[in-house]
Amino acid sequence: MFDGKPIRLIGMSGSLRTGSYSNAVLETLREKFAGRAELEVYDLAPVPLYNQDFEGDKRPPVVKKLLADIAEADGLVLCAPEFNHSIPGVLKNAIDWASRPAFQSVLAYKSVAIMATSRGPLGGARCLEHMRTALDSCLSRITLAREVIITACEAKITDGRLVDETSLGFACGAVEALLKEIALWKAAEQQK
């Protein structure tokens, strides 16, 4: 909350799959922070593949909406599985659209919390690192928090919600850090 209003967050998943673990994590966080933050889990399925021919005024309407929604949000929560040791295409595509124009995009100086999900015991770390690299290149402010890599997801998610207390603690900790950073930035802006 800031000035009595919930902080507005956009959650983006790197998976379009029905029953996605990343979506389950975001939905769980949406419920956990209700009243303090409004976390909208954004549907990236309609976003077309990035094409530089369609930048600026030529952007498709769905892309214009994505960029406007990111611009209006106080922060982002990104959660994705690791695909081929990297960021899934659907999330990378959204980052690519949102990264333009370079260094002046809606992602520049936007506060972002990142997390990864994995079925295996080791997956997610490379995805998390690649998200960090992509967002660094956009000048985004990646929240300082413990890394959130939720391994063996199939055993930690029940009925579409993250139920493992340890994993949930890490994920909630990242969102708490994000909310604190956003509140500090808002307070600094008001003092100018």
N, C-alpha and C positions, 0 to 999 in steps of 0.2 A: 504494500500500500504506500502511496505517496500523496500527501494532501488529501487523504480520505478516499482516493480513487485507486482501484486495483491497477497494478502495472500490467501493460498489455504485451504478451509474448506470442510469438509464432513458433510452433513446433514443426519441424520438417523431418520426415522419415526418408531413409534411403531405400525403402522397400515398398513396392506396390502390392505385394502378396496379401491375399486374404489371410488373416491370422498372423500377420507380421509381428515378430517379437519387438521390433523397433517401434511400431505403432502402439503396441501394448505398453511399452515403457512410457511413451508420451501421454497416452490416455491416463495411465496411473498418476503421472505427475500433474496432469490437468486437474484430476480430482483432488489430489493431495494439497494443491495450492489454491484451490477455489476459495474466493473471498479475499485472498491477498494478491493474486495474479490471475489474469484471464489468459489462459494458454489455449490458443486456437491451433488444432492439429490440421495443418494445411495439406490439401490434396494436390500433389504434384503431377498426377497422371495426365491432366489436360495440357501441360506445358510442352510446347513443341521443341524439337531439337534446336539448339542454338545455331543461328545462322547470321553471320556478320552483315549480310545483305539487308537484314531486317532490324537494324538498330535505329535508335532515335524515334522519330515519328512513324517509322515503318514497322515498329514492334507490333506483333499480334495483340489483340485486346486482352487475352488471358495473361500475356507477359506484362502488359502495362498494369494490370490489376495486381499481379504478383509484386512488382516493384513498388507500387503505391502502398500495398499492405505492409511490405517490409519497411518502407520509409516511415509509416505511421506507428509501427510497433516500437516498443521500448527496447526489446531484445529478442534474440532467437535462441531456440533450443534445438540442436541438431542431433539426431540419433540414427545410426545406420549400421547395417551388417557390413562385414568386410567381403567384397567381391574381388576375387583374383588379386588379393593383397592390396586393395585400394578402395576408393570411394565408389559406391554403386553409381552407375550412369545417371539415374534419375535425379539424385541429389547433386552430383557434379554439374549436370546440365542446368539446374536451377541456380547454382552458384555462378556458373558462367554467364547466364543472362543477367543476373543481379550485379555482376562485377563491372558492368559497363556504364558510363565511361570510366576508364581506368583511373584509379585513385580519387575519383569524385563520385563514386557510385553510392547506391543506398546501403551498401555494406561497409563503406568507409566509416570507421569509428563506431560501428554498431556493436553493442555488447552481445557476445555469443557464448553459450555453454555447449560443449560437444561431448558426445558419448557414443559408445559402440556396443553392438550386441553380437553374440557368436554362439553357435551350437557347440563348438569345440572348446577345448581347454586353453587354447593359445590365441585364437583368432580375435580380431578387432584392433589390436595395437597398431598395425600398419594403416588401417582405415583411419584411426584417430590421428595418427601422425600426418597422413595426407590431407585430412580435413584442416588440420592446423596450418599446414603449408599453404593450401589454397586460400584460406581465410587471411593468413598473414599477408599474402600478396594483394588482398583487397583492402588492407589497412583496418580490418575488423579488430575489435578488442576481445580476444579470447579470455574468458573468465579464468582467473587463477583459482583452481580447485584441484582436489585429488582427481587423478584420471579415472574416468568411469568406463570400464570395460566389463560388460556383463557376460560372462562365459557360461556355457552349459545352460543356455536360455530355456530350453524345453523343460527343464526341471525347476525353473524359477518363476515361470509364468503359468498362471492358472486362470481359466475363464477370461482370457484377454487382459489380465492385470499382473503386474510384477508383484510377487508375494514374498520373495526372498528378502528378509530383513537387512542383511548385510548389503546386498546390491541396491536395495531401495535407499538405504542410508547414504551410499555414495552418490546416487542419482539426485536425491533430495539435497545433499550437501552442495552439489554443483549448482542447482537452481537457487538455493539460498545465497550462494556467493554471487550469482548473477543478479539477483534482486538487490543485494547490498550494493553492488557496483553501480547498478542503474540508479538507485536512490542517491548515492554519492554524486554521480554525474548530474542528476537533476538539481540537487541542492547547489552544486557549483554553478550551474547555468543560471539559477535564480539570483545568485549573488552578483552576477555580472552587471 
